[in-house]
Amino acid sequence: MKTKLKSRKTAVKRFTKTATGKLLHGKTGLNHLMRKKDGSRRRALLAGDELYKGDRKRIKRLLGTAL
């Protein structure tokens, strides 16, 4: 009997999978120094971004069966 595949909890918190199978991640730069960033830049940072093609296989392995 094989061991159960576990997902890395840090990866589960950082990445989401869409209905079409794309992997999304949050953008950096939203934690501090917000006064100098204009509103359009802040809104752009709030939207998630698609993961690079080269990273997909590695992140899917970290996610395991979580998504």
Chimera marker file (.cmm) of the C-alpha trace (Angstrom):
<marker_set name="trace">
<marker id="1" x="0.000" y="0.000" z="0.000" r="1" g="1" b="0" radius="0.5"/>
<marker id="2" x="1.384" y="3.388" z="-1.004" r="1" g="1" b="0" radius="0.5"/>
<marker id="3" x="1.619" y="6.315" z="1.344" r="1" g="1" b="0" radius="0.5"/>
<marker id="4" x="-0.907" y="9.113" z="1.070" r="1" g="1" b="0" radius="0.5"/>
<marker id="5" x="0.118" y="12.152" z="-0.988" r="1" g="1" b="0" radius="0.5"/>
<marker id="6" x="0.079" y="15.220" z="1.206" r="1" g="1" b="0" radius="0.5"/>
<marker id="7" x="-0.105" y="18.772" z="-0.018" r="1" g="1" b="0" radius="0.5"/>
<marker id="8" x="2.199" y="21.524" z="1.177" r="1" g="1" b="0" radius="0.5"/>
<marker id="9" x="-0.017" y="23.849" z="3.195" r="1" g="1" b="0" radius="0.5"/>
<marker id="10" x="2.017" y="26.931" z="2.283" r="1" g="1" b="0" radius="0.5"/>
<marker id="11" x="1.394" y="26.234" z="-1.406" r="1" g="1" b="0" radius="0.5"/>
<marker id="12" x="-2.340" y="25.751" z="-0.803" r="1" g="1" b="0" radius="0.5"/>
<marker id="13" x="-2.495" y="29.191" z="0.831" r="1" g="1" b="0" radius="0.5"/>
<marker id="14" x="-0.620" y="30.915" z="-1.985" r="1" g="1" b="0" radius="0.5"/>
<marker id="15" x="-2.041" y="29.401" z="-5.160" r="1" g="1" b="0" radius="0.5"/>
<marker id="16" x="-5.554" y="28.865" z="-6.507" r="1" g="1" b="0" radius="0.5"/>
<marker id="17" x="-6.687" y="26.744" z="-9.407" r="1" g="1" b="0" radius="0.5"/>
<marker id="18" x="-9.326" y="28.043" z="-11.828" r="1" g="1" b="0" radius="0.5"/>
<marker id="19" x="-12.101" y="25.984" z="-13.380" r="1" g="1" b="0" radius="0.5"/>
<marker id="20" x="-10.136" y="25.750" z="-16.633" r="1" g="1" b="0" radius="0.5"/>
<marker id="21" x="-7.044" y="24.437" z="-14.819" r="1" g="1" b="0" radius="0.5"/>
<marker id="22" x="-4.909" y="27.581" z="-14.698" r="1" g="1" b="0" radius="0.5"/>
<marker id="23" x="-2.882" y="28.288" z="-11.571" r="1" g="1" b="0" radius="0.5"/>
<marker id="24" x="-3.110" y="31.807" z="-10.135" r="1" g="1" b="0" radius="0.5"/>
<marker id="25" x="-0.934" y="33.545" z="-7.547" r="1" g="1" b="0" radius="0.5"/>
<marker id="26" x="-1.219" y="36.849" z="-5.749" r="1" g="1" b="0" radius="0.5"/>
<marker id="27" x="1.036" y="39.747" z="-6.652" r="1" g="1" b="0" radius="0.5"/>
<marker id="28" x="3.598" y="41.179" z="-4.273" r="1" g="1" b="0" radius="0.5"/>
<marker id="29" x="3.829" y="44.738" z="-3.013" r="1" g="1" b="0" radius="0.5"/>
<marker id="30" x="0.580" y="45.149" z="-1.070" r="1" g="1" b="0" radius="0.5"/>
<marker id="31" x="1.871" y="45.059" z="2.496" r="1" g="1" b="0" radius="0.5"/>
<marker id="32" x="3.296" y="48.504" z="3.173" r="1" g="1" b="0" radius="0.5"/>
<marker id="33" x="4.260" y="51.838" z="1.581" r="1" g="1" b="0" radius="0.5"/>
<marker id="34" x="0.779" y="52.105" z="0.092" r="1" g="1" b="0" radius="0.5"/>
<marker id="35" x="0.555" y="55.923" z="0.195" r="1" g="1" b="0" radius="0.5"/>
<marker id="36" x="2.997" y="56.372" z="-2.660" r="1" g="1" b="0" radius="0.5"/>
<marker id="37" x="1.158" y="53.929" z="-4.940" r="1" g="1" b="0" radius="0.5"/>
<marker id="38" x="-1.745" y="55.343" z="-6.897" r="1" g="1" b="0" radius="0.5"/>
<marker id="39" x="-5.150" y="53.714" z="-6.988" r="1" g="1" b="0" radius="0.5"/>
<marker id="40" x="-4.845" y="52.063" z="-10.369" r="1" g="1" b="0" radius="0.5"/>
<marker id="41" x="-1.590" y="50.419" z="-9.320" r="1" g="1" b="0" radius="0.5"/>
<marker id="42" x="-3.148" y="49.141" z="-6.082" r="1" g="1" b="0" radius="0.5"/>
<marker id="43" x="-6.135" y="47.715" z="-7.952" r="1" g="1" b="0" radius="0.5"/>
<marker id="44" x="-3.792" y="46.015" z="-10.421" r="1" g="1" b="0" radius="0.5"/>
<marker id="45" x="-1.877" y="44.458" z="-7.520" r="1" g="1" b="0" radius="0.5"/>
<marker id="46" x="-5.116" y="43.114" z="-6.001" r="1" g="1" b="0" radius="0.5"/>
<marker id="47" x="-5.881" y="41.076" z="-9.115" r="1" g="1" b="0" radius="0.5"/>
<marker id="48" x="-4.163" y="37.702" z="-9.280" r="1" g="1" b="0" radius="0.5"/>
<marker id="49" x="-1.734" y="36.754" z="-11.992" r="1" g="1" b="0" radius="0.5"/>
<marker id="50" x="-1.297" y="33.516" z="-13.915" r="1" g="1" b="0" radius="0.5"/>
<marker id="51" x="1.642" y="31.324" z="-13.013" r="1" g="1" b="0" radius="0.5"/>
<marker id="52" x="4.524" y="31.026" z="-15.466" r="1" g="1" b="0" radius="0.5"/>
<marker id="53" x="4.525" y="27.929" z="-17.649" r="1" g="1" b="0" radius="0.5"/>
<marker id="54" x="7.851" y="26.689" z="-16.275" r="1" g="1" b="0" radius="0.5"/>
<marker id="55" x="6.611" y="26.757" z="-12.677" r="1" g="1" b="0" radius="0.5"/>
<marker id="56" x="3.325" y="24.894" z="-13.201" r="1" g="1" b="0" radius="0.5"/>
<marker id="57" x="4.672" y="21.347" z="-12.885" r="1" g="1" b="0" radius="0.5"/>
<marker id="58" x="6.588" y="22.131" z="-9.684" r="1" g="1" b="0" radius="0.5"/>
<marker id="59" x="3.656" y="23.909" z="-8.020" r="1" g="1" b="0" radius="0.5"/>
<marker id="60" x="1.181" y="21.176" z="-9.015" r="1" g="1" b="0" radius="0.5"/>
<marker id="61" x="3.458" y="18.681" z="-7.288" r="1" g="1" b="0" radius="0.5"/>
<marker id="62" x="3.489" y="20.840" z="-4.147" r="1" g="1" b="0" radius="0.5"/>
<marker id="63" x="-0.296" y="21.119" z="-4.207" r="1" g="1" b="0" radius="0.5"/>
<marker id="64" x="-0.700" y="17.353" z="-4.478" r="1" g="1" b="0" radius="0.5"/>
<marker id="65" x="-4.339" y="16.402" z="-4.145" r="1" g="1" b="0" radius="0.5"/>
<marker id="66" x="-5.430" y="19.656" z="-2.515" r="1" g="1" b="0" radius="0.5"/>
<marker id="67" x="-6.854" y="21.215" z="-5.675" r="1" g="1" b="0" radius="0.5"/>
<link id1="1" id2="2" r="1" g="1" b="0" radius="0.2"/>
<link id1="2" id2="3" r="1" g="1" b="0" radius="0.2"/>
<link id1="3" id2="4" r="1" g="1" b="0" radius="0.2"/>
<link id1="4" id2="5" r="1" g="1" b="0" radius="0.2"/>
<link id1="5" id2="6" r="1" g="1" b="0" radius="0.2"/>
<link id1="6" id2="7" r="1" g="1" b="0" radius="0.2"/>
<link id1="7" id2="8" r="1" g="1" b="0" radius="0.2"/>
<link id1="8" id2="9" r="1" g="1" b="0" radius="0.2"/>
<link id1="9" id2="10" r="1" g="1" b="0" radius="0.2"/>
<link id1="10" id2="11" r="1" g="1" b="0" radius="0.2"/>
<link id1="11" id2="12" r="1" g="1" b="0" radius="0.2"/>
<link id1="12" id2="13" r="1" g="1" b="0" radius="0.2"/>
<link id1="13" id2="14" r="1" g="1" b="0" radius="0.2"/>
<link id1="14" id2="15" r="1" g="1" b="0" radius="0.2"/>
<link id1="15" id2="16" r="1" g="1" b="0" radius="0.2"/>
<link id1="16" id2="17" r="1" g="1" b="0" radius="0.2"/>
<link id1="17" id2="18" r="1" g="1" b="0" radius="0.2"/>
<link id1="18" id2="19" r="1" g="1" b="0" radius="0.2"/>
<link id1="19" id2="20" r="1" g="1" b="0" radius="0.2"/>
<link id1="20" id2="21" r="1" g="1" b="0" radius="0.2"/>
<link id1="21" id2="22" r="1" g="1" b="0" radius="0.2"/>
<link id1="22" id2="23" r="1" g="1" b="0" radius="0.2"/>
<link id1="23" id2="24" r="1" g="1" b="0" radius="0.2"/>
<link id1="24" id2="25" r="1" g="1" b="0" radius="0.2"/>
<link id1="25" id2="26" r="1" g="1" b="0" radius="0.2"/>
<link id1="26" id2="27" r="1" g="1" b="0" radius="0.2"/>
<link id1="27" id2="28" r="1" g="1" b="0" radius="0.2"/>
<link id1="28" id2="29" r="1" g="1" b="0" radius="0.2"/>
<link id1="29" id2="30" r="1" g="1" b="0" radius="0.2"/>
<link id1="30" id2="31" r="1" g="1" b="0" radius="0.2"/>
<link id1="31" id2="32" r="1" g="1" b="0" radius="0.2"/>
<link id1="32" id2="33" r="1" g="1" b="0" radius="0.2"/>
<link id1="33" id2="34" r="1" g="1" b="0" radius="0.2"/>
<link id1="34" id2="35" r="1" g="1" b="0" radius="0.2"/>
<link id1="35" id2="36" r="1" g="1" b="0" radius="0.2"/>
<link id1="36" id2="37" r="1" g="1" b="0" radius="0.2"/>
<link id1="37" id2="38" r="1" g="1" b="0" radius="0.2"/>
<link id1="38" id2="39" r="1" g="1" b="0" radius="0.2"/>
<link id1="39" id2="40" r="1" g="1" b="0" radius="0.2"/>
<link id1="40" id2="41" r="1" g="1" b="0" radius="0.2"/>
<link id1="41" id2="42" r="1" g="1" b="0" radius="0.2"/>
<link id1="42" id2="43" r="1" g="1" b="0" radius="0.2"/>
<link id1="43" id2="44" r="1" g="1" b="0" radius="0.2"/>
<link id1="44" id2="45" r="1" g="1" b="0" radius="0.2"/>
<link id1="45" id2="46" r="1" g="1" b="0" radius="0.2"/>
<link id1="46" id2="47" r="1" g="1" b="0" radius="0.2"/>
<link id1="47" id2="48" r="1" g="1" b="0" radius="0.2"/>
<link id1="48" id2="49" r="1" g="1" b="0" radius="0.2"/>
<link id1="49" id2="50" r="1" g="1" b="0" radius="0.2"/>
<link id1="50" id2="51" r="1" g="1" b="0" radius="0.2"/>
<link id1="51" id2="52" r="1" g="1" b="0" radius="0.2"/>
<link id1="52" id2="53" r="1" g="1" b="0" radius="0.2"/>
<link id1="53" id2="54" r="1" g="1" b="0" radius="0.2"/>
<link id1="54" id2="55" r="1" g="1" b="0" radius="0.2"/>
<link id1="55" id2="56" r="1" g="1" b="0" radius="0.2"/>
<link id1="56" id2="57" r="1" g="1" b="0" radius="0.2"/>
<link id1="57" id2="58" r="1" g="1" b="0" radius="0.2"/>
<link id1="58" id2="59" r="1" g="1" b="0" radius="0.2"/>
<link id1="59" id2="60" r="1" g="1" b="0" radius="0.2"/>
<link id1="60" id2="61" r="1" g="1" b="0" radius="0.2"/>
<link id1="61" id2="62" r="1" g="1" b="0" radius="0.2"/>
<link id1="62" id2="63" r="1" g="1" b="0" radius="0.2"/>
<link id1="63" id2="64" r="1" g="1" b="0" radius="0.2"/>
<link id1="64" id2="65" r="1" g="1" b="0" radius="0.2"/>
<link id1="65" id2="66" r="1" g="1" b="0" radius="0.2"/>
<link id1="66" id2="67" r="1" g="1" b="0" radius="0.2"/>
</marker_set>
